[in-house]
Amino acid sequence: MNLRKRKPEDRAAVEQLLTAASLPVAGLERTEGWVVEEDRAVLGHVAVELTPDVAVLRSLVVAPRAQGRCLGRRLLDHAEAQGGGRLLVLRTETVGPWVERRGYRLTTVGQLPASVRATTQFEGDLCASCPVYAKGEAEPASGAAASLEASAAGPPEPRPQARGCCCGETGNEG
């Protein structure tokens, strides 16, 4: 089992994994990604998009035949390490409970540094149905709360319904 940086020739295999998992492929070219491979077959993928304040984690997927082998954990550990102390952020409809056990908290886009809106996961309109999770602390200069402790104090504020979502409402990735 080999974890390595994604290469251009991995694109088709990664897109196939993402599509099979109903995850978006748009915007991958703006990310740095890693794959787990075995016998030259790509079995998993994760990508990171960095801003000065935030590391947005996305496109975490493991092939069904490789699930249960801790590849998702290995990929997420690697992606988190790429954050360089930045606030870690992701949007997901499927692995929320898992990332909460890893220390992420349910939050809102409004509680995140403004720079997150420049990433493929958060640019444009966002729908209210796709949860946002964050881990770590935002820099006070970023315009966000100094930490995400406030998000643990109660339910997140409602997000307005809009076009585009990680869940594919109008094709915006998540």
N, C-alpha and C positions, 0 to 999 in steps of 0.2 A: 504494500500500500504506500503510495507516494503522494505527498501534499506538495504542490508546486504552483508557481505563478501561472496564471492563465495565459495562453499563447493565442495569436490570431487563428491558428489552425484548430483550436478547440471550440471556436464559435458555434459550429453546427451542432456538436454534441451538447454544449451548454444550452443552446436554444431549444433543443429537443427535450432536455430535462425540464427546463423552465415551462415550456409549453405543456408538457404532460402533467405538470403540477399546477396548471392554470396560473402561472406567475408571468409577469410581463418581461419582455426581452428588450423593449425600447429603452435607450439610454445606457446600455451596457458599455458602449464605447467611451463613456465619460467616467467609468469606474476602473478601479484596479481590482482584479479578481484572482481567485485561486481555485484550483481543482484538486480533487482527490482522484487518483487513477490506480487501476490495478490491471495488469496485463494489457496495457495501452487503452483500456476502456475508461472513460470519464464516468465516475460513479457519484460525484458530488461537486458542488460549486458554492462559492460565496463571493460577494463583491463589497467593496467599500468605496464611498465617495467622501472626500475630505473637504471641509471648509476650515477657516481659522479656528472656529469654536466647536465644531461638531464632526463626528465620524458617523456617517449614515451607513448602516449595514443593510444589505439587500441581496436578493437573489440567492438566498440560502436554500439549497435543494439537495436531496439525496435520492438516488435511483431507488425505486421500490425494492429491487432485488438486493440492495446493499443496506437497507434500513435495519436497525437493531444491532449495528456494529460500532456505534458511537461515532460515526463519521460526521453527523451534524454537530455534535459537541466539539469535535476536533476542528471543524471548519469555523464554528463560531468563536472558539478560543483564539484561533489564529486571526480572525477578522478583528476581534476586540483588541488584540495586541497591536494592531496597526493604528489604533486610534491615537496613540501618543499622548495620552492624558486628556484628550478631548471628551466632551459629553458624547456618549454612545446613544444612537437613536435608530429605531426601526419601526416600520409599519407592518402589521401582520394581522391576518384573520385566523391563522391556523396554529401558531405556536405561542400564543400569549401566556398561557399557564406555565409553559416550559421556561420562557424568558423571565417571567416573574420569579420563578424558583432560582434563577441565576442572578437575581438582584435588580432586575429592571422594574420600573414602576409605570403604571398606566398614566399618561399625561395628555396634554393637548398641544397642538401646534403653537398656540399662543404663549405657552410656557417655555418654548424653545428659543434659542438665539435666532435672531432674524436671518442669519446666514443660511439656515437650513432651507429657506425658500428658494435658494439658488441651486439646489440639488435636484436630480431627476425624480426623486421620490416625493418632493414637496413643492415643486414649481407648479404654477397654474392653480386651477380650482381643485379642491379636495372634497370628497364626500364625507359625511358624518359617520358612515358605518364602518370605516376601517380604523381600528385602534392604533394608537401611537404609544410606543414604549421608550423609555430613556433610562440610562444608567450612568451614574457619575455626577459631577458637578459642572455647571456652566459657569463661565467667568462672569463676574458682575458687570464688566464693561460691555458684555454682549447684549444687554437689554433684557435678558431673561432673569428669573429669580436666581439667587446665588446657589440654591440647591433645589432638588426636587422634593424636599420634605413636604412642601405644601401640597403636593399631589397625593400624598399619603393621608392627608387630613380629611379627605372626603371624596365623593365622586367627582370625576372630571367635569368641567363645564361643558355644556352641550356644544357641539360643533355644527355650524350651519350646513344644511344640505346643499351640495354643489355638484357640478359635473366633474368627472374624473375620479378614479379611485383605484386602490390596490386590488379591489375586488372586481375590477373590469367593467364598471358601469358604463364608462365611455372610452375605455382603452388607455387611461392614464395609468402608469405603472405604480406598483406598491411593494 
